Amino acid sequence: MNPNKTMSTTIRAWLLVVCCCLPVAGCQQQGPLADSQYGRQPTRQDLADVVRPKNQTVDVLIAYDSMTGNTERMAQAVAQGARRVPGAVPLLKKVSEVTKEDLEAADAIVLGCPTYYANIPGRMKIVIDDWSWKMKVDFTDKAGGAFATGGGQMGGKEHVVISLLLFMINNRMIVAGPLYQDEEGDDLWAETGAGAMTGPIDMGIGVKELDSATRLGERIAHLAVKLKE
Ligand SMILES: Cc1cc2nc3c(=O)[nH]c(=O)nc-3n(C[C@H](O)[C@H](O)[C@H](O)COP(=O)(O)O)c2cc1C
């Protein structure tokens, strides 16, 4: 056997192995734990990425109208509730500042406003109608919920909440309200939305009213996670 020929065959075989393995090694470098193969311990964030795939992160847009701050406080509580759900990322914005990109990126939208003459304030109605009518946002299968404040006890808050939900249903969204459970855990129920009475009979926003907003945020974020699974 020619020793030179054997030598060149061996070198060629090695080159073939090296060329085939290089791309595979390159592939292994991708993914959240890749660096750990090269001596780095995985960080908490690496592990979180592994446990929770990217598609389970949900964006919850909380869009509100507020002249004197009551509805804004409720909106903040909605965001707090959404944060209770792992993977939910709330974005709090005045309704007039919401962009088409915000709406399209949202997996869930929670709308809130004051009650004016037992209805949605005209300025807010114009904005949300334009989202659909002029901006042509596709709301299909986004999760939705609503909240309202009103000075009166029976001044139309619930009508406002239902009107906001009707807007969502009409735009092909899937809507829900906050969940409650009695102390024994026997009874479980939902309400239409969250609300607060802010007028002279019961000024400001009470703890239970804030709690209704927190529950709403949590419920809608949960629903968005389920819809994205
Ligand atoms: C023009 C106007 C009309 C209102 N109409 C009603 C009403 O019909 N029913 C009610 O309960 N409150 C009514 N209110 C009270 C507001 O809904 C209430 O103060 C609300 O909490 C204000 O929210 P904001 O602080 O976020 O602006 C009205 C207030 C204004 C300024």
The ligand as a Gaussian input file, in Angstrom:
#p B3LYP/6-31G(d) Opt

LIG

0 1
 C      -70.187000      66.642000      32.162000
 C      -70.274000      65.598000      33.244000
 C      -71.344000      64.733000      33.263000
 C      -71.430000      63.762000      34.245000
 N      -72.479000      62.886000      34.238000
 C      -72.563000      61.917000      35.165000
 C      -73.608000      60.966000      35.127000
 O      -74.488000      60.978000      34.271000
 N      -73.640000      59.983000      36.076000
 C      -72.698000      59.908000      37.058000
 O      -72.758000      58.994000      37.881000
 N      -71.667000      60.802000      37.108000
 C      -71.575000      61.790000      36.195000
 N      -70.528000      62.675000      36.218000
 C      -69.473000      62.517000      37.240000
 C      -68.247000      61.809000      36.743000
 O      -68.598000      60.638000      36.053000
 C      -67.338000      61.413000      37.898000
 O      -66.957000      62.547000      38.625000
 C      -66.107000      60.654000      37.435000
 O      -65.563000      59.934000      38.508000
 C      -65.036000      61.564000      36.862000
 O      -63.966000      60.792000      36.446000
 P      -62.506000      61.364000      36.288000
 O      -62.059000      61.890000      37.634000
 O      -61.677000      60.215000      35.865000
 O      -62.561000      62.436000      35.269000
 C      -70.428000      63.671000      35.249000
 C      -69.384000      64.578000      35.224000
 C      -69.299000      65.531000      34.238000
 C      -68.119000      66.480000      34.221000

